[in-house]
């Protein structure tokens, strides 16, 4: 597989090679990809942890009706600029 890097990333790879930590551009890319893989795995685990209580609630029947209109209203209120919100 051939990969073309932006000049910024090419410079970074060259700097890493010059530091003596890596013997080849492939070694730099391999470590970068491994770091990306670990990050994605942590993200997926975090999402599973966040969803687990909701899934458990659903399985146990602890749910409430889905009200799309209420959700749309909440989102619109959060997105409304401060200057347009009523003063209390």
The 8 nearest C-alpha neighbors of each residue, nearest first, counted from 0:
[[1, 2, 3, 25, 28, 4, 29, 24],
 [0, 2, 3, 4, 25, 28, 24, 5],
 [3, 1, 4, 0, 5, 28, 25, 9],
 [2, 4, 1, 5, 9, 6, 8, 0],
 [5, 3, 9, 8, 6, 2, 7, 10],
 [4, 6, 7, 8, 9, 3, 10, 2],
 [7, 5, 9, 8, 10, 4, 11, 3],
 [6, 8, 10, 5, 9, 11, 4, 12],
 [9, 7, 11, 10, 5, 6, 4, 12],
 [8, 10, 6, 12, 11, 7, 4, 13],
 [11, 9, 13, 7, 8, 12, 6, 14],
 [10, 12, 8, 14, 9, 13, 15, 7],
 [11, 13, 15, 9, 14, 10, 8, 16],
 [14, 12, 16, 10, 15, 11, 17, 9],
 [15, 13, 17, 11, 16, 12, 10, 18],
 [14, 16, 12, 18, 13, 17, 11, 20],
 [15, 17, 13, 21, 18, 14, 19, 12],
 [16, 18, 14, 19, 15, 13, 20, 21],
 [19, 17, 15, 16, 20, 14, 21, 13],
 [20, 18, 17, 16, 21, 15, 22, 14],
 [21, 19, 18, 16, 15, 22, 17, 27],
 [22, 20, 16, 19, 23, 26, 27, 15],
 [21, 23, 16, 26, 20, 19, 24, 27],
 [22, 24, 25, 26, 21, 16, 27, 28],
 [25, 23, 27, 26, 28, 12, 16, 22],
 [24, 26, 28, 23, 27, 29, 22, 30],
 [25, 27, 29, 23, 24, 28, 21, 30],
 [28, 26, 24, 30, 25, 29, 31, 21],
 [27, 29, 31, 25, 26, 30, 32, 24],
 [28, 30, 26, 32, 31, 27, 25, 33],
 [31, 29, 33, 27, 32, 28, 34, 26],
 [32, 30, 28, 34, 33, 29, 27, 35],
 [33, 31, 35, 29, 34, 30, 28, 36],
 [32, 34, 36, 30, 35, 31, 29, 37],
 [35, 33, 31, 37, 32, 36, 30, 38],
 [36, 34, 32, 38, 33, 37, 39, 31],
 [35, 37, 33, 39, 34, 38, 32, 40],
 [38, 36, 40, 34, 35, 39, 41, 33],
 [37, 39, 35, 41, 40, 36, 34, 42],
 [40, 38, 42, 36, 41, 37, 43, 35],
 [39, 41, 37, 43, 42, 38, 44, 36],
 [42, 40, 44, 38, 39, 43, 45, 37],
 [43, 41, 39, 45, 40, 44, 38, 46],
 [42, 44, 40, 46, 45, 41, 39, 47],
 [43, 45, 47, 41, 46, 42, 48, 40],
 [46, 44, 48, 42, 47, 43, 41, 49],
 [47, 45, 49, 43, 48, 44, 50, 42],
 [46, 48, 44, 50, 45, 49, 51, 43],
 [49, 47, 45, 51, 46, 50, 44, 52],
 [48, 50, 46, 47, 51, 45, 52, 53],
 [49, 51, 47, 53, 48, 52, 46, 54],
 [50, 52, 54, 48, 53, 49, 47, 55],
 [53, 51, 55, 54, 50, 56, 49, 48],
 [54, 52, 56, 50, 55, 51, 57, 49],
 [53, 55, 57, 51, 56, 52, 50, 58],
 [54, 56, 52, 58, 57, 53, 51, 59],
 [57, 55, 61, 53, 59, 54, 58, 52],
 [56, 58, 54, 60, 55, 59, 61, 62],
 [57, 59, 55, 56, 60, 54, 61, 53],
 [60, 58, 56, 57, 61, 55, 62, 54],
 [61, 59, 57, 58, 62, 56, 55, 63],
 [62, 60, 56, 59, 57, 63, 58, 55],
 [63, 61, 60, 57, 56, 64, 59, 53],
 [62, 64, 65, 61, 60, 66, 57, 56],
 [65, 63, 66, 62, 67, 61, 69, 60],
 [64, 66, 67, 63, 70, 69, 62, 68],
 [67, 65, 69, 68, 64, 70, 71, 63],
 [68, 66, 70, 69, 71, 65, 72, 64],
 [67, 69, 71, 70, 66, 72, 73, 65],
 [70, 68, 72, 67, 66, 71, 73, 74],
 [69, 71, 67, 73, 72, 68, 74, 66],
 [72, 70, 68, 74, 69, 73, 75, 67],
 [71, 73, 75, 69, 70, 74, 76, 68],
 [74, 72, 70, 76, 75, 71, 69, 77],
 [73, 75, 77, 71, 76, 72, 78, 70],
 [76, 74, 72, 78, 77, 73, 79, 71],
 [77, 75, 73, 79, 74, 78, 72, 84],
 [78, 76, 74, 75, 79, 73, 80, 72],
 [77, 79, 75, 76, 74, 80, 73, 81],
 [78, 80, 76, 77, 75, 81, 83, 84],
 [81, 79, 82, 83, 78, 84, 77, 76],
 [80, 82, 84, 83, 79, 85, 78, 77],
 [81, 83, 80, 84, 85, 79, 86, 78],
 [84, 82, 81, 80, 85, 79, 86, 76],
 [85, 83, 81, 82, 86, 80, 79, 76],
 [86, 84, 87, 83, 82, 81, 79, 80],
 [85, 87, 84, 83, 82, 81, 80, 79],
 [86, 85, 84, 83, 81, 82, 76, 80]]
